[in-house]
Amino acid sequence: MSDVSQNKTQLKIDKDVPLPNSGTAGYLARRLEIGDSILIEDEIRATANNRANYLIERAKDHGFRTLKKELGPKSFRVWRIG
């Protein structure tokens, strides 16, 4: 069992820090029109999947409905459907 009191890291809670929305996915999500899609590929499957999921979350922030489909072992396509 570890002793938490020996941990030298100080943590604090920050309030009112805005979420970043300036990344590529955030920028592209705003511009999607119904029927538009974005192909997301990466050498690492998990990274491609995470990027697709991030795009979906940013699209939801704008009230959009999306559909994600895995096209291959390292690629996903995300469509705006509503």
C-alpha positions in Angstrom: 0.0 0.0 0.0 1.4 3.4 -1.0 1.5 6.4 1.2 -0.2 9.3 -0.5 1.3 11.8 1.8 4.8 11.2 0.3 3.6 12.4 -3.1 5.2 15.8 -3.8 2.9 16.7 -6.7 0.5 19.5 -5.9 -2.8 19.4 -7.7 -5.4 22.2 -7.8 -8.8 22.6 -9.4 -9.1 25.4 -12.0 -12.4 27.0 -12.7 -13.7 28.6 -15.9 -11.0 27.3 -18.2 -12.6 27.0 -21.7 -12.3 23.7 -23.6 -10.0 23.9 -26.6 -11.9 24.1 -29.9 -9.1 25.4 -32.1 -7.8 22.0 -33.2 -8.4 20.7 -36.8 -11.3 18.5 -35.8 -13.0 21.3 -33.9 -12.5 23.6 -36.9 -13.8 21.1 -39.4 -16.7 19.9 -37.3 -18.2 23.4 -37.5 -18.1 23.4 -41.2 -19.7 20.1 -41.9 -22.9 20.1 -43.9 -25.4 17.3 -44.0 -23.9 14.5 -46.2 -20.3 15.8 -45.8 -17.7 13.3 -44.6 -14.1 13.3 -43.4 -11.6 10.5 -43.8 -9.3 10.0 -40.8 -6.3 7.8 -41.2 -3.2 7.2 -39.1 -0.4 4.6 -38.9 -1.8 3.6 -35.5 -5.4 2.3 -35.4 -6.1 3.7 -31.9 -4.9 7.2 -32.9 -7.2 7.2 -35.9 -10.1 6.0 -33.8 -9.4 8.6 -31.2 -9.3 11.4 -33.8 -12.6 10.2 -35.3 -14.2 10.1 -31.8 -12.9 13.6 -31.1 -14.4 14.9 -34.4 -17.7 13.3 -33.4 -17.7 15.0 -30.0 -16.9 18.4 -31.5 -19.8 17.9 -34.0 -22.1 17.0 -31.1 -21.1 20.4 -29.5 -22.7 22.0 -32.6 -25.8 19.9 -32.4 -24.9 17.7 -35.3 -25.6 13.9 -35.6 -22.8 11.8 -37.1 -22.1 8.3 -38.3 -18.6 6.7 -38.1 -17.5 3.7 -40.1 -14.3 1.8 -39.9 -13.0 1.5 -43.5 -9.8 -0.5 -42.8 -7.5 -1.4 -40.0 -6.2 2.2 -39.7 -8.9 4.4 -41.3 -12.3 5.7 -40.3 -14.8 7.9 -42.1 -17.2 10.3 -40.2 -20.3 11.7 -41.9 -22.6 14.4 -40.7 -26.1 13.0 -41.0 -28.2 15.5 -39.2 
